[in-house]
């Protein structure tokens, strides 16, 4: 799945939050709305959404499970939603 393109306004906001305010990466992602992994998984199906949610919940920090979740969503792009949900 290709990375979501950010508008220049969001890039400026990310830089402002990071360097002017000293915010953490997690806070910045929530504030700007980057990282819609669970919503993409919900579009694939309920089984995929449950798996992504479990991966994110079991990690100490949700960022640690992000790459695994992207791999699962990439499988949906390669094989289709129906085969991934089976």
Protein Blocks (a to p, Z undefined) as FASTA:
>chain_A
ZZddddfklmmmmmmmmmmnopafklmmmmnopailkmmmmmnomklmmmmmmmmmmpmb
lklmmmmmmmmmmmmmmnojklmmZZ
